[in-house]
Amino acid sequence: MIKKFIVIGLIFIVMIAMLFTVFRRSKNVNEDAVLRNKIIEIINQDDSIDFNKITNFEWDTMYLFTPDSRPKDVFKTDDIKEYNSTFNIEVREDINMIAFVKFNRLISYVELPRNYGGEDITKYIKLSKSNAKFNISQKDKVIIFNE
């Protein structure tokens, strides 16, 4: 009888652990590779980019992080909830990260190769949806991010 309760208890604990794991993973935000490819395509063809028009999801704030920035610290300061442990630029020198936030939650992000992001920003930029339009240098094939 005691063995039966132990087995049932262990099964219950395993099921709770599995539900917890599934719930945590469902909140992870993965990089939007389709959006990254769309951004690169626009950089190669157009003279401006409006992130408000090229995204197919709702967002209210956009962050651009350079390798010198610390996204986790910025998000903590701005009370942004992010569930992705791989959302980290501190060890990557070859990318800029563009994060999209809605109601203080990370909705989507893109790892944009640094050669498409220009060199005219330091640390990070925080923009509202209405200010997320930038010119593109067709000579250098880079977005001109300016605050």
C-alpha positions as CSV (number, residue, x, y, z in Angstrom):
1,M,0.0,0.0,0.0
2,I,2.8,2.4,0.9
3,K,4.6,1.5,-2.3
4,K,1.5,2.4,-4.3
5,F,1.4,5.9,-2.6
6,I,5.1,6.4,-3.3
7,V,4.6,5.5,-7.0
8,I,1.6,7.7,-7.4
9,G,3.4,10.6,-5.6
10,L,6.4,10.2,-7.9
11,I,4.2,10.1,-11.0
12,F,2.5,13.3,-9.7
13,I,5.8,15.1,-9.2
14,V,7.1,14.1,-12.6
15,M,3.8,15.4,-14.2
16,I,4.0,18.7,-12.4
17,A,7.7,19.1,-13.5
18,M,6.8,18.3,-17.1
19,L,3.9,20.9,-17.0
20,F,6.2,23.5,-15.5
21,T,8.8,22.8,-18.3
22,V,6.3,23.1,-21.1
23,F,4.9,26.3,-19.6
24,R,8.3,27.9,-19.4
25,R,9.3,26.9,-22.9
26,S,6.0,28.2,-24.3
27,K,7.0,31.7,-23.2
28,N,10.4,31.6,-24.9
29,V,10.8,34.0,-27.7
30,N,12.9,32.8,-30.6
31,E,14.6,34.9,-33.2
32,D,12.4,35.9,-36.2
33,A,14.6,34.7,-39.1
34,V,11.9,35.6,-41.6
35,L,11.9,39.2,-40.4
36,R,15.7,39.3,-40.4
37,N,15.7,38.2,-44.0
38,K,13.0,40.8,-44.9
39,I,15.1,43.5,-43.3
40,I,18.2,42.5,-45.2
41,E,16.2,42.4,-48.4
42,I,14.9,45.9,-47.8
43,I,18.4,47.2,-47.0
44,N,19.7,45.8,-50.3
45,Q,16.8,47.3,-52.4
46,D,15.3,50.4,-50.8
47,D,16.5,53.8,-49.4
48,S,14.4,53.6,-46.2
49,I,13.0,51.1,-43.7
50,D,9.9,51.5,-41.6
51,F,9.8,48.8,-38.9
52,N,6.2,49.6,-38.2
53,K,5.2,48.5,-41.7
54,I,7.4,45.4,-42.1
55,T,6.4,43.6,-38.9
56,N,3.4,41.3,-38.8
57,F,2.8,41.5,-35.1
58,E,1.8,44.2,-32.6
59,W,4.5,46.0,-30.7
60,D,4.9,49.4,-29.0
61,T,8.7,49.8,-28.4
62,M,11.7,48.8,-30.3
63,Y,15.2,48.4,-28.9
64,L,18.4,48.3,-30.9
65,F,21.3,46.7,-29.0
66,T,24.9,46.7,-30.0
67,P,27.5,44.3,-28.8
68,D,28.7,46.8,-26.2
69,S,25.2,47.0,-24.6
70,R,23.7,44.8,-21.9
71,P,20.1,44.0,-22.9
72,K,19.3,42.2,-19.7
73,D,20.3,45.2,-17.6
74,V,18.3,47.6,-19.9
75,F,15.2,45.3,-19.7
76,K,15.5,45.0,-16.0
77,T,15.7,48.8,-15.7
78,D,12.7,49.3,-18.0
79,D,10.8,46.4,-16.3
80,I,10.6,44.4,-19.5
81,K,9.8,40.7,-19.0
82,E,11.9,38.4,-21.3
83,Y,12.0,34.7,-21.1
84,N,14.7,33.8,-23.5
85,S,18.0,32.9,-22.0
86,T,19.7,33.0,-25.4
87,F,18.7,36.7,-25.9
88,N,22.2,37.8,-25.2
89,I,24.5,40.0,-27.3
90,E,27.4,40.4,-24.8
91,V,29.4,37.5,-26.3
92,R,28.7,38.4,-29.9
93,E,30.6,41.1,-31.8
94,D,29.2,40.3,-35.2
95,I,25.5,41.3,-34.7
96,N,23.2,44.0,-33.5
97,M,19.9,42.8,-31.9
98,I,16.6,44.4,-32.6
99,A,14.0,43.7,-29.9
100,F,10.3,44.4,-30.2
101,V,8.3,44.8,-27.0
102,K,4.6,45.1,-26.2
103,F,3.2,45.8,-22.8
104,N,6.6,45.3,-21.2
105,R,7.1,41.8,-22.7
106,L,9.5,40.8,-25.3
107,I,7.5,39.8,-28.4
108,S,10.1,39.2,-31.1
109,Y,13.7,39.9,-31.9
110,V,16.2,39.8,-34.8
111,E,19.9,39.2,-34.8
112,L,21.0,41.6,-37.6
113,P,24.5,41.1,-38.9
114,R,26.5,44.1,-37.8
115,N,27.5,45.0,-41.4
116,Y,23.8,46.0,-42.0
117,G,23.5,48.1,-38.9
118,G,26.0,50.8,-39.4
119,E,28.5,52.1,-36.8
120,D,26.8,55.3,-35.7
121,I,25.2,54.1,-32.5
122,T,26.6,53.3,-29.1
123,K,25.2,50.9,-26.5
124,Y,21.5,50.9,-27.4
125,I,18.6,52.9,-28.7
126,K,15.0,52.7,-27.5
127,L,12.3,53.9,-29.9
128,S,8.5,54.1,-30.0
129,K,6.7,52.5,-32.9
130,S,6.0,55.9,-34.5
131,N,9.8,56.7,-34.6
132,A,11.0,53.4,-36.1
133,K,11.7,54.6,-39.6
134,F,15.3,55.0,-40.8
135,N,17.2,55.9,-44.0
136,I,19.4,53.3,-45.7
137,S,22.7,54.1,-47.2
138,Q,22.6,52.4,-50.6
139,K,26.3,53.1,-51.1
140,D,27.2,51.1,-47.9
141,K,24.1,49.0,-47.7
142,V,23.5,49.9,-44.0
143,I,20.6,51.2,-42.0
144,I,21.5,54.7,-40.7
145,F,20.3,54.4,-37.0
146,N,20.3,57.8,-35.4
147,E,18.6,58.7,-32.2
